[in-house]
Amino acid sequence: MRALVTGGAGFIGSHLAEALLVDGHEVTVVDDLSRGRRSQVPPAARFVQADVSGDLGGILHAARPDVVFHEAAQIDVRRSLADPALDTRVNVLGTVNLLQACAAAEVPRFVFASSGGALYGDTEAIPTPESHPQLPASNYGAAKAAAELYGNVYSQVYGIEFVALRYANVYGPRQDPHGEAGVVAIFTERMLAGEIPTINGDGAQTRDYVYIADVIAANLAAVTGPPGAYNVATGVECDVNELHRRLARIIGVTGAPTHGPAKPGEQRRSCLDASLAAARLGWRPRFSLDAGLEATVAWFRDRGPDYL
């Protein structure tokens, strides 16, 4: 199989490119390196530095992919509120541009990295199923919803098999601890550096933390599974205070965190029901939160100096 991975120099995309290569597939990575690292692109993959908003026709023609995995994105909810034009350019127009290039190249299947929590917004239906109304409370969530709608249009008009994987809060090795996204990486960086993490608000806000290896397994299952939208999650809530306690125990930190003001656009609760992915893709998460956190901390300790 020939696969193309956008954002393949980033956190999720680089793990996905590696897994595809291990399975014997031919991989092309497309990344503009605005956040990704060239060093994270597997040596066996063909690398093209390009923006998904640019001309992708020649890249798709050369790669001739059987499946495109679209991981490239503007991932920061708060930045989407501060700069909605940028978020729309990357997450909506970039996705449409890639879909158009896929239609022209007659790409059979498109696997889109969507967002479960940001898409559904605050809800009392916990864990939240795919059938829940989409009520995004941020431009980031609205952009993901719009991109899914466009994907469904391209499926109807051009026959592209469109799969949307609605990720919960993904964490694991290679997650960038700089910026505002990725609380596990941010807390891990601060604690290993001997600094005190800051929790936004009271810390009672919950998230569904899903380990990177499970997310990659969901992407691989999406290559042959039925098209549609699927939550990729554990179905288990964990609040930020508890997350801090677990990381502190693993790292060996005894100090209490500080608390700062709550951030605008931040959801109170987010936890997703992944039973549809189990039924239709045969996918279930294998890693408990403690197992995933221990693996993440070990990676940052052993190989993460450049990230700290």
N, C-alpha and C positions, 0 to 999 in steps of 0.2 A: 504493500500500500504506500502511496505517496501522500504525505501530510504537510501542510503549511501551518505554522504556529505564529500568530502575531503576538507581540509582547514576549517573545521567546527568550529574551535576555533578562526578564524580570523574575519575580518570585515564583508565581505559579507556572508561567510559560516555560521557564528553564527546566523545572522538574518534569513537565509534560513532554518536552522535547527529548529529554533523557529516556523517559519511559518508552516512548515510541521507538527510539533507536534500539533499546534493549530488546524490544519485541520484533526487531528486524525490519522496521519500516524506513523508508527514505524521508528525511525531514528537511524542510526549508524553514528557517527562522527569519521573521521580519520584525525589526525593532528600530525605533529612531534613537535609542540610547539616551532619551531624556531622563529616564529613571533607571532603566535596566543597565546591566553591566556586561560588557563584551566578554569578560572572563567567564561568565556564567553560561554562555552558549556552548553546548557540547561540541567538541572538535569535529565529530563526524557529521554534524549538521551543516548544511549550506547556509551561510549568513548573508542577509541583505539589509543594509541600513536604509530604512525608508520610513516615512510617516504614512499612517493609514489614510490620511486625508489627501495624499498626493496621488500621482499617476501609478496605479498598480497593475495596469494591463500587461506590461512586459514581464513583470515578476510572476504573475499568474500563468502567463503563457509558457514561461520557462520551467516553472515548477510542475505544471500539469497535475495539481493535487486531486486526490480522490476525496479528501476531506480538509476543510479549513477550520482550525480552532482559533477563535477570536478572543484572545486574552488581553490585548492592548487596550488600555483605558486610562482615563483620569479617575483615580480611585478615592479621592479625598472628599467626603461629604461637605466639610466646612469650606473647602476651596470652591466647591460647586455653588455654594451660596454667595461667596464673595465675588466669584467671577463666572457667572452663568454662561457667558458667551464662550469662554474657553471650554467649559464642561460640555456644552452643546456641540461645539466644533469637533471635539475628540470623540465623545461618547455617542452622539447621534449622527452627525455628518460623516465622521470617520467610519462608522459601522455601515451606513448606507453606501458610502463610496466603495467599501470592500464588498458588500453584497452585489453591487452593480458589476464590479470586476469579476466576481464569481459567476454571475449570470452570463457575462460575455464569454467567459472561459469554460462554461458548462460544467462547473464544479457540482458534483452530485449532492454533497452534504456539508452543512455549516453548523458547527457547534459553538454556541455563544455563551460567554461568561456573563451571566446576569447576576442579580443580587436579590436574595429573598427578603431580608429584613427591610432594606431601603425601598423595595417595591411595594410591600404590603402596608408599610407604615405602622403606627401604633394600633394594636388590636387586642381584644380580649380573648380571641380564639387562639389559645396557646396549647400545643404547638399549632402553627398556622399551616393549613393545606394550600395547595395551588389554586383551589377554587375560590379562595377568599378574595373579595374585592381589592383592587389595587388602589391604595390611598397614600402615595408617597408624600413625605413631609420635607423633601429636599429636592433640589434640582438634579442631583445625582440619581436619586430614585426615579424621578420623572424621565430622565434621559434613558435609563435602563428599560423602563416601560415602553417608551417610544421606539427604542431599538428593537424590542421584541415584536411590536406591531409591524414595523418595517420587515422584519424577518418573515413574519407570516404572510405579508403581501408578496414577497419574493418567492415564497414557497408556492403560493397559488398561481402567480403569473409565470414564473420561470421553472417551476418544478424542483427547486432546491429543497432538499430534506432539511428542515430547520429544527435544531434542538437547542433549547434554552436551559442552561443549568443555573438554577437560582441558588447561588452559594450563600451559606450562613457565614459566620466570621472565620475565615481561613487563617491558620497560623502554622508556623513550622520553620525549619531551617531556611535561610536566605531571605526571610522577610525583612524588609527595610525598617530599622528602628528610628529612622529620621523622618521628621514630618509629623502629621497628625493621625495617620492611618496605621493600624496594627498594634493594638494595645499590648499583646503578648510580647512582641519584639521590643516595644518601647520600655515596658517594665523590666524585661530581662536585661536590656542594655544598661538601664540606670542601676539596677541592683548589682550587676557584675562590676560596674565601675565604682561601686561604693556610694552611689548617690541615692537620694530619697525620691521615689516616684510620686507624681501628683495625680490624684484621682479627681476627675471632673465631677462636680456636684457631690451628692451624698454617697455615691458608689453603689446604690441599690439598683441601678439600671442593669438589666440582664441581657446576655447574649448567648447564642448557641455557637460554641467553638468547635470547628471541625478541622481535623489534622490534614496537612497537605497530602500525605500519601493516600488518604481516603478520597480527597478531591480528584487526584490524578486517576484513581481507579474508576471514578464516576465518568470522567472524560473518555476513558478507554471503552467503557461500557456503552457510551453514547454513540460510538462509531457504528454499531450494528443494531442498537435498540430502536424502538419505534420513535419517530419524530414527536416532538411535544415539549412541554415545559415541566421541569422536575426540580424539586427542592433537593439540595445536597447539604445535609445537616445531620446532627445527632439526635435532635428532638429533646435535648436536655438543656435546661436553663442554668446559667451560672452568673451571679452578679459580680460586679467589678471588685468589690471588697473581698469576696471569696477567691476570685482569681488571684488577687494580690497575695492572699494568705497561702495559697497553694504554691505559687512561685517562690515566695519567701521561704517556705519550708524546704523546697527543693534546693534552693541556692544557699540556704543557711543564713538568711538575714533575719534579724530580730526586731529592727526598728519599725515603727508605724509609718504609714504613708502620710503625706499631706493632702489636704483637700482644697481644690480651687473652685471657681464658679462653674456652674453647669454651662455647657456649650449649646448655642442655638442650633436647632435642627436635629438634635440628638434624640433618638427614640428611647422610651422608658423600658420597654420589653421587646425582645425579639427571640423567637424560638420557632423552628420550622418542623413540620411534619414531612418526613421523607418516605412515607410508606408507598407512595406512587412509584418512586424510583426503585424500591425493593420489588414491587409487583411487576413493573414493566421492563426495567433494566437489569434486574437481578443484583442490584447494588445495595449494600448495607455498610455503614461505617464499622471499622474494625478496631479503631484506636479509642481507648478511654481518654478523658481529658488529662488525667495524671500521666498516663503513658506518653501522650503527645507532648505534654509540657516537659517531661524529663528528657525526651529525645531532643527537643528544641534547645533546652538549656545546655545539654551536652554538646550540641553542635556549636553554639555560640562560644562556649568555653574553649573548645578544641580548635575551631576553624574560623571563629568570628572576629578576630582582632580588627580586620579591615572595616567591619561594620560598626564598631564601637566608637 
